[in-house]
C-alpha cells in the first residue's frame, strides 16, 4: 500500500506543482506526519522533491521529472478521463483506485495531449449527484470489507458465503457460485448461481461475506451483458404482476411508460387522451405509478386500483381540508 501511496504523492505534485503537507494528507487520506515520512523516503530514493518555505510554500518536484505514455491521442485520453468521472466504481469499492489511476493517466500523457484532454474533461459532467429538480441520487453504502471479499471471490473463481437480507425476510447465510458484478444507477448487484439456479443479489443487502477456498462451479467465460438482460427479463415477467387499463394525457405518456414494465396495447380516445394497457410489477407498484401522475392519468381497471387511489386522495383531502 505504501508504494501506491508514494506513486500517488508524486503524481499529485506533478499535477498541481506545489502542495502543502496538509493538502497532501487530505488527498491521500493520511496524517501529515505520514506525508513527511513519505517525502523523506522519496528523497532517499532519488526523487527530486524539495520543500519551499514561507506562507505559500509546500512541496514540489524539480521541473522535467516525468514519464510519458505514448500511443494515446486526445480523444482516447478524453474517453479515459470521462470514464473515470463516473460514480459506478463506488459501488464496487474501487473509487480510490480509480482516482489514483486517473492521476497516472493524466500525468503520463504528453504535454499537449494532457492539457487538451484535461481541459475537455472539465466541460463534461457524467451522472451528477442531483437531477434538475434537485432530487438527490441516493448512493447505497456497502462496507469496504464486504465489497473486497466479494471481489476476491469473483476474481479468484471461488465459492462465496454471504449473509443476505432479502426483502421482508430474516437474513440467512447462503453459499453461492459468483459469476460477476453489475452496477446499475450506482447500485451494485452480484450475479451468481446457487445449487445450479441463477440468483441475483443486491450488494447493499449483503450483511457479511466470506470467500471460501472451494472453486466455484461456473463457466470459464461469461457474457455479463447477456446474463443481465436475461435476468432482467425474468424479473419483469415474474412475481405478482398486474395489468392496468389507463387513460393518460399524451404529454405524460412517456412518464407512465417509463415506470411500467411493459405497454401491451395503446389507442387514442375521442378526447385526445391515450388509452393504454400497461403491466406493473405488483399492486403497490401500480398504485405508486398512477399516484405520481395526479390528474394527468386515470386508472379505468381493475376496480381495486381505482378504490385504492380514491381512498388515498380522500385521506389527503381530509388531512389538508381543515386549517391548523
C-alpha positions as CSV (number, residue, x, y, z in Angstrom):
1,X,0.0,0.0,0.0
2,X,2.8,2.4,0.8
3,X,4.3,2.0,-2.7
4,X,1.0,3.0,-4.2
5,X,0.8,6.0,-1.9
6,X,4.2,7.2,-2.9
7,X,3.3,7.0,-6.6
8,X,0.1,8.9,-5.9
9,X,2.1,11.5,-4.0
10,X,4.5,12.1,-6.9
11,X,1.6,12.3,-9.3
12,X,-0.2,14.9,-7.2
13,X,2.9,17.0,-7.2
14,X,3.2,16.6,-10.9
15,X,-0.4,17.7,-11.4
16,X,-0.6,20.6,-9.0
17,X,3.0,21.8,-9.0
18,X,3.2,22.6,-5.3
19,X,1.1,21.3,-2.4
20,X,1.4,21.7,1.4
21,X,1.8,18.7,3.7
22,X,-1.8,19.3,4.9
23,X,-3.2,19.3,1.4
24,X,-1.3,16.1,0.5
25,X,-2.6,14.5,3.7
26,X,-6.1,15.3,2.7
27,X,-5.7,14.0,-0.8
28,X,-4.0,10.8,0.3
29,X,-6.2,10.3,3.4
30,X,-3.3,10.0,5.8
31,X,-1.7,12.2,8.6
32,X,0.7,15.0,7.9
33,X,3.3,13.0,9.8
34,X,2.9,10.2,7.3
35,X,3.3,12.6,4.4
36,X,6.5,14.0,5.8
37,X,7.9,10.4,6.2
38,X,6.9,9.7,2.6
39,X,8.7,12.8,1.4
40,X,11.8,11.7,3.2
41,X,11.5,8.2,1.6
42,X,11.1,9.7,-1.9
43,X,14.2,12.0,-1.4
44,X,16.2,9.0,-0.2
45,X,15.1,7.1,-3.4
46,X,16.4,9.9,-5.6
47,X,13.1,11.5,-6.5
48,X,13.8,15.3,-6.8
49,X,11.2,16.5,-4.3
50,X,12.0,19.7,-2.3
51,X,10.4,21.9,0.3
52,X,9.6,25.6,-0.3
53,X,9.3,27.7,2.8
54,X,7.0,30.6,3.6
55,X,3.3,31.3,3.7
56,X,2.6,29.8,0.3
57,X,5.2,27.1,0.5
58,X,4.9,23.4,0.3
59,X,6.5,20.5,-1.5
60,X,7.3,20.4,-5.2
61,X,9.2,18.4,-7.8
62,X,12.1,19.7,-9.9
63,X,10.9,20.7,-13.4
64,X,11.2,18.0,-16.0
65,X,10.6,15.0,-13.7
66,X,8.0,12.9,-15.5
67,X,7.3,9.8,-17.5
68,X,5.4,9.8,-20.8
69,X,2.7,7.5,-22.1
70,X,2.7,7.1,-25.9
71,X,0.0,5.8,-28.2
72,X,-2.9,7.7,-26.8
73,X,-4.5,10.5,-28.9
74,X,-6.5,13.3,-27.3
75,X,-9.9,11.6,-27.9
76,X,-8.7,8.4,-26.3
77,X,-7.4,10.3,-23.3
78,X,-10.6,12.2,-23.0
79,X,-12.6,8.9,-23.1
80,X,-10.5,7.6,-20.2
81,X,-11.0,10.8,-18.1
82,X,-14.7,10.8,-18.7
83,X,-15.0,7.1,-17.8
84,X,-13.0,7.9,-14.7
85,X,-15.6,10.5,-13.7
86,X,-18.4,8.0,-13.4
87,X,-19.6,7.1,-9.9
88,X,-20.3,3.5,-10.7
89,X,-16.9,2.4,-9.4
90,X,-18.0,3.4,-5.9
91,X,-20.5,0.6,-5.9
92,X,-17.6,-1.9,-6.1
93,X,-15.3,-0.1,-3.7
94,X,-13.0,1.0,-6.5
95,X,-13.4,4.7,-6.1
96,X,-9.9,5.4,-4.6
97,X,-8.2,3.0,-7.1
98,X,-10.0,4.8,-10.0
99,X,-8.9,8.2,-8.7
100,X,-5.3,7.0,-8.5
101,X,-5.5,5.5,-12.0
102,X,-6.8,8.8,-13.4
103,X,-3.9,10.7,-11.8
104,X,-1.5,8.3,-13.5
105,X,-3.2,8.7,-16.9
106,X,-3.1,12.5,-16.7
107,X,0.5,12.6,-15.6
108,X,1.7,10.1,-18.2
109,X,0.2,11.9,-21.2
110,X,2.4,14.0,-23.4
111,X,2.2,17.7,-22.5
112,X,0.0,18.8,-25.4
113,X,-2.4,15.9,-25.0
114,X,-2.7,16.3,-21.3
115,X,-3.8,19.9,-21.5
116,X,-6.3,19.2,-24.3
117,X,-7.8,16.1,-22.6
118,X,-8.0,17.6,-19.1
119,X,-9.5,20.8,-20.3
120,X,-12.1,19.0,-22.4
121,X,-13.0,16.7,-19.4
122,X,-13.8,19.7,-17.3
123,X,-16.6,20.5,-19.8
124,X,-18.4,17.2,-19.3
125,X,-20.3,16.1,-16.2
126,X,-21.5,12.5,-16.0
127,X,-24.1,11.3,-13.5
128,X,-24.3,14.3,-11.1
129,X,-25.5,13.8,-7.6
130,X,-28.8,15.6,-8.2
131,X,-31.2,15.9,-11.2
132,X,-32.8,19.1,-12.5
133,X,-35.4,19.0,-9.7
134,X,-32.6,18.9,-7.1
135,X,-33.6,15.3,-6.2
136,X,-30.5,13.7,-4.8
137,X,-29.5,10.4,-6.2
138,X,-29.1,8.1,-3.2
139,X,-26.0,6.0,-3.1
140,X,-26.2,2.6,-1.4
141,X,-23.5,2.2,1.2
142,X,-21.7,-1.2,1.1
143,X,-18.9,-1.7,3.7
144,X,-15.5,-1.9,2.0
145,X,-14.7,-5.2,3.8
146,X,-17.8,-6.8,2.2
147,X,-17.0,-5.5,-1.3
148,X,-13.4,-6.6,-1.0
149,X,-14.4,-10.1,0.0
150,X,-17.0,-10.4,-2.9
151,X,-14.4,-9.1,-5.4
152,X,-11.8,-11.6,-4.3
153,X,-14.3,-14.5,-4.7
154,X,-15.4,-13.2,-8.1
155,X,-11.9,-12.8,-9.5
156,X,-10.4,-15.9,-8.0
157,X,-13.4,-18.1,-9.0
158,X,-14.1,-19.3,-5.5
159,X,-17.4,-20.1,-3.8
160,X,-18.7,-17.2,-1.7
161,X,-20.6,-17.4,1.6
162,X,-22.9,-14.4,2.2
163,X,-25.3,-13.3,5.0
164,X,-28.1,-11.9,2.9
165,X,-31.1,-9.9,3.9
166,X,-33.8,-10.4,1.3
167,X,-36.8,-8.1,1.3
168,X,-39.3,-8.9,4.2
169,X,-37.2,-12.0,5.1
170,X,-34.9,-12.9,8.0
171,X,-31.3,-12.7,7.0
172,X,-29.8,-16.0,6.1
173,X,-26.4,-17.4,5.2
174,X,-26.1,-18.7,1.7
175,X,-23.2,-20.3,-0.2
176,X,-23.2,-19.2,-3.9
177,X,-21.0,-19.6,-7.0
178,X,-20.2,-16.0,-8.1
179,X,-20.3,-15.2,-11.8
180,X,-19.8,-11.4,-11.9
181,X,-20.8,-8.0,-10.7
182,X,-23.1,-5.4,-12.3
183,X,-23.7,-1.8,-11.4
184,X,-26.9,-0.1,-12.5
185,X,-27.6,3.5,-11.4
186,X,-24.9,3.2,-8.7
187,X,-26.5,0.1,-7.3
188,X,-24.3,-3.0,-7.2
189,X,-25.5,-6.5,-7.9
190,X,-23.8,-9.9,-7.6
191,X,-24.8,-12.4,-10.3
192,X,-24.3,-15.9,-9.1
193,X,-25.8,-19.4,-9.1
194,X,-27.0,-21.4,-6.1
195,X,-27.4,-25.1,-6.4
196,X,-27.3,-24.6,-10.2
197,X,-30.1,-22.0,-10.3
198,X,-29.5,-18.3,-11.3
199,X,-29.5,-15.8,-8.5
200,X,-29.1,-12.1,-8.3
201,X,-28.1,-10.4,-5.0
202,X,-28.1,-6.7,-4.2
203,X,-24.8,-5.8,-2.6
204,X,-26.4,-3.3,-0.2
205,X,-28.3,-6.2,1.3
206,X,-25.2,-8.4,1.9
207,X,-24.5,-8.1,5.7
208,X,-21.4,-10.2,5.6
209,X,-19.3,-12.1,3.1
210,X,-16.6,-14.8,3.2
211,X,-14.6,-16.1,0.3
212,X,-14.2,-19.9,0.5
213,X,-11.3,-22.0,-0.7
214,X,-13.6,-24.3,-2.8
215,X,-13.6,-23.5,-6.5
216,X,-16.9,-22.1,-7.8
217,X,-19.0,-24.1,-10.3
218,X,-19.2,-21.7,-13.2
219,X,-18.2,-21.4,-16.9
220,X,-14.8,-20.2,-17.8
221,X,-16.2,-17.4,-19.9
222,X,-19.3,-15.3,-19.3
223,X,-21.3,-12.6,-21.3
224,X,-22.4,-10.4,-18.4
225,X,-24.4,-8.1,-20.6
226,X,-26.5,-11.1,-21.9
227,X,-26.8,-12.6,-18.4
228,X,-28.1,-9.4,-17.0
229,X,-30.6,-8.9,-19.8
230,X,-31.9,-12.5,-19.3
231,X,-32.3,-12.0,-15.6
232,X,-34.0,-8.6,-16.1
233,X,-36.5,-10.2,-18.5
234,X,-37.3,-12.9,-16.0
235,X,-37.7,-10.3,-13.2
236,X,-40.1,-8.3,-15.3
237,X,-42.2,-11.3,-16.3
238,X,-42.3,-12.9,-12.8
239,X,-43.8,-12.1,-9.5
240,X,-47.3,-10.7,-8.7
241,X,-47.7,-8.7,-11.9
242,X,-50.8,-6.7,-12.5
243,X,-52.2,-5.3,-15.8
244,X,-53.9,-2.0,-15.7
245,X,-56.1,-0.1,-18.2
246,X,-55.2,3.6,-18.0
247,X,-56.3,6.9,-19.7
248,X,-53.4,9.3,-19.8
249,X,-52.7,12.8,-21.1
250,X,-50.4,12.4,-24.1
251,X,-47.9,14.8,-22.5
252,X,-47.4,12.3,-19.7
253,X,-47.4,9.2,-21.8
254,X,-43.6,8.7,-21.5
255,X,-43.7,9.2,-17.8
256,X,-46.2,6.3,-17.5
257,X,-44.4,4.1,-19.9
258,X,-41.1,4.8,-18.1
259,X,-42.4,3.4,-14.8
260,X,-44.3,0.4,-16.2
261,X,-42.8,-2.9,-17.0
262,X,-44.4,-3.0,-20.4
263,X,-47.1,-1.3,-22.6
264,X,-49.2,-4.1,-24.1
265,X,-51.8,-2.0,-26.0
266,X,-52.4,1.6,-26.9
267,X,-55.1,3.6,-28.7
268,X,-56.4,7.2,-28.8
269,X,-59.6,8.2,-27.1
270,X,-62.1,10.6,-28.7
271,X,-61.0,13.5,-26.4
272,X,-57.3,13.2,-27.5
273,X,-56.1,11.3,-24.4
274,X,-54.5,7.9,-24.8
275,X,-55.8,4.6,-23.5
276,X,-53.0,2.2,-22.6
277,X,-52.9,-1.3,-21.2
278,X,-49.8,-1.5,-19.1
279,X,-48.2,-4.0,-16.8
280,X,-46.7,-3.3,-13.3
281,X,-44.6,-5.5,-11.1
282,X,-47.2,-5.7,-8.3
283,X,-50.2,-3.8,-6.9
284,X,-48.0,-1.4,-4.9
285,X,-46.0,-0.5,-8.0
286,X,-49.2,0.2,-9.9
287,X,-50.7,2.4,-7.2
288,X,-47.4,4.3,-6.8
289,X,-47.0,4.9,-10.6
290,X,-50.6,6.2,-11.1
291,X,-50.4,8.4,-8.0
292,X,-47.3,10.2,-9.4
293,X,-49.3,11.3,-12.5
294,X,-52.0,13.0,-10.3
295,X,-54.9,14.2,-12.5
296,X,-53.0,13.6,-15.8
297,X,-54.0,9.9,-15.7
298,X,-57.0,7.8,-14.7
299,X,-57.0,4.1,-13.9
300,X,-60.0,2.5,-15.5
301,X,-59.5,-1.0,-14.4
302,X,-59.1,-3.0,-12.2
303,X,-61.6,-1.6,-9.7
304,X,-59.4,-2.3,-6.6
305,X,-56.8,0.2,-8.0
306,X,-59.5,2.9,-8.5
307,X,-60.7,2.3,-5.0
308,X,-57.2,2.5,-3.6
309,X,-56.4,5.7,-5.4
310,X,-59.7,7.3,-4.4
311,X,-59.1,6.3,-0.7
312,X,-55.6,7.8,-0.8
313,X,-56.9,11.0,-2.3
314,X,-59.7,11.3,0.3
315,X,-57.2,10.9,3.1
316,X,-55.0,13.7,1.7
317,X,-58.1,15.9,1.2
318,X,-59.1,15.3,4.8
319,X,-55.6,16.0,6.1
320,X,-55.5,19.4,4.4
321,X,-59.2,20.3,4.5
322,X,-59.1,21.8,7.9
323,X,-56.9,24.8,8.8
324,X,-54.5,24.2,11.7
